[in-house]
Each structure stands twice: as C-alpha cells, then as structure tokens.
Amino acid sequence: MDEKPMAKITKFNRYAIIYVDDEAKARKYFELIFRDTYQVMCAESVDSALTMLEANAENVALLITDQNMPKTKGMDLLKVAKFRYPHITRMLTTAYTDIESAIESVNKGEIFRFALKPWNLEEFRLHINEALQSYTDRKDEQFLLSERRQSLFKVASNITHELRTPLAG
C-alpha cells in the first residue's frame, strides 16, 4: 500500500504564503521546498499576485516577491499590498544587489525583510518563520485590543445605565 508522506506540521501551516517571481523555475523550486511546511501559492506577475491577494487576503500571512520583473517591479506590489492589506507581512528578494531598492523598501516600511538570491535555505527559512511569527504576534495583539475595547464598552454601558437610573430611596 503506497501512502503519501505526511506534511511536516508547524504552527504556521494554517497561514498561506504568496511567492511572486516571473521565473517559472524559481516558482517551481520555491513551491517544492516549502509546500510541505506552509500553504504556498505562486504568482508569475504583479497582476496575478494582486488577483490572488484579492481572493485570499484573509488567509495570506506573508507575501514574498522578486524585485526585478517585467512591467511592474516587486516594490510596487509591496506598496499596494501595504495599503490594501496592511496585515500581511511583506518580504522582497532579488538576485541583483539593488541596494537603493532595499534601503527604500526598508525605510518606507514596505517590507519586513530583504533577502538576496541565491538564498541560503536555512537562513531563508528562518526569515520566513520570523515573518510569520511577526504576523501571528500582530494578530494576537489585535485580538487583545479588540477584547479590551469590548470590555471598556461594557463598563461604559453599565456606568451610563446606572447614571440614568434614578437612585432608590
């Protein structure tokens, strides 16, 4: 009986990663390397990545894009993603040492990390885990803030009710 090997279980399995690169081999290898650990979606262009984001934004934790692509640069995608989907952690990668793009992207806050190709897989995996941990931490913080806000509204509502209720003599 042939059984399919089980995927490695991590605390980040439930989150999706979108990887954007115009090179088919890069997308193929990214998916082969990371699909057992994460939910991976690949896009060949900024336009297809935006379509994927629109359809899956609530499930996407990390967007990784190559910088140098035809038509639109990866930085442009990250700027749009920052505006439309600020909850998604963003990373930029490139084989070219375009230090100006890296500095601009970090300084303007479009990215969590800049990764130079070819990747050192152990280091790159660590960067991905750190990015997903950052995403998880932000989600947890938002949940706690929401809970606090609801508690404050309940207290304020009770105080308002008590102030409006005439005192019994």
N, C-alpha and C positions, 0 to 999 in steps of 0.2 A: 504494500500500500504506500503510494507516494504522498507524503504530507508536505505541505508548504511550510518552510521555516517561519517561526513566529517573529514578528517585528519586535525590535528592541523597545521596551516600554520605558518612557521617560515622563517626567512631569510636564513636558511641553508637547506631548503627542497631540493634544487636542487643538493646538494652535496651528494655523496654516502659515506657510512662508511662500511669498511670490518671488521668484527669481526671474529677472529680465535681462536678456542678452540676445543680440542679433545673431550670434554664432550658434548654430544648431548643436555642434559638438559640446560647447560649454554648457548649454541647457541639458543635454543628454547626460553628461557626466555629473553635473550638479544633482540631477534627479537620482541617478544611480547611487551616488554617495550618500545622499541624505534622506531618501524616501523611507528607509526602514526606521528612522528616528523621528522624522517630522512629517507633517502633511505638506507635500510640495506641489506647487503649481508653477508652471513655467510660461513665460511670455516672450515672444520674439521681437516685440516693439513696444514703444511707449503707449501707442494707441491700444494694443491688445491688453497691456497691463492695466490701463485705465478701465477698460471694459471688465476685466476680471475683478478689479477693485470695486467697481460699481455693484457687481453681482454678489460679491463675497466679503465686503468690508467688515462686517460684524465678526467674521471668523478669522480674519487675517491679523496676525500679530507682528509680522516682520516683512518688510519689502526690501529686497536687495537688488540693486540694478547696476549694470555696467554703465560707465560714463560715455564711452565713445560708440555711438550707434548712428546709423543713417537717419536723416531727417531731424530727429529730436534727441537731445542729449539726456543722459540719465539724471543730471542735476535738475533739468526742467520737470521731469516726472516727480522727483522728490519734493520740489517746491509745490506742485499741485497736490501731492499726497499730504504734505504738511498742512495745507489749507483745508482740503476736503475731508481728510481722515487723520486728524492730529493724534488719535490714539494709537496709530500704527507706528512701530519703531522702524527707522529707515537706515539703510547702510548703502554706501557707494563703493564700487570696486572698479578697478581698471588695470590694464596691463601697461599703460603708459604713465609715466611719472609726471602727471599734470598737477604739479604742486599748487598752482593757483586755484584750480578747481577744488582740491582737497581743503585748502585753507578757507576758501569762500564757503564751502558747504559746512564746515565745522563752525566757523564764526557766525554764520547766519542761522545756525541751529537746524538745518535741514536733515542732518544725519546724526546717528548715534556713533558710527564708526566708519573709518575709511580703510579698505583692505586692498592691498596691492596684489595683482596677479603676477605670477602663478602663486596660488595660496599654499601656505604651509597648512595642511589639513588639520593637524592637531590645534594649531593656533586659531584657524578659521572657525573650527567647531566651537572653540572656547568663546570666540567673539559672538557667534550665533547664540550660544547659551546665555551669555551676558545680556545680549539684546532682548532675548525672550524673558529673562529674569527682570529686566527693566520694565518690560511691558506688563508682566504679572504684578510687579510692585505698584505700578501706576493704577492698574485695575483695582487692586486691593485698597489702595488709598482712596480712590473714587468711591468705592463701596462704603468704606468707613465714613467718609464725608457725607454721603447720602444718608446713612443711618443716623448720624449726628444731627443732620438737618431735620430729619423726620422727628426725632426726639424733641428738638427745640420747638418745632411747630406744635407738637402735642402739649408741651408745657405751656407755651404761649396761649394755646386754645383754652386750656384749663384755667389759666390766670384770667383770661378775658371772660370766661363763663362765670368765674367766682366774682369778679368785679361787677358784672351785670346783675347778678343775683342779689336781691335785697337781703340784708342781714336779718336773720330771725331774732326776735327779741325775747 
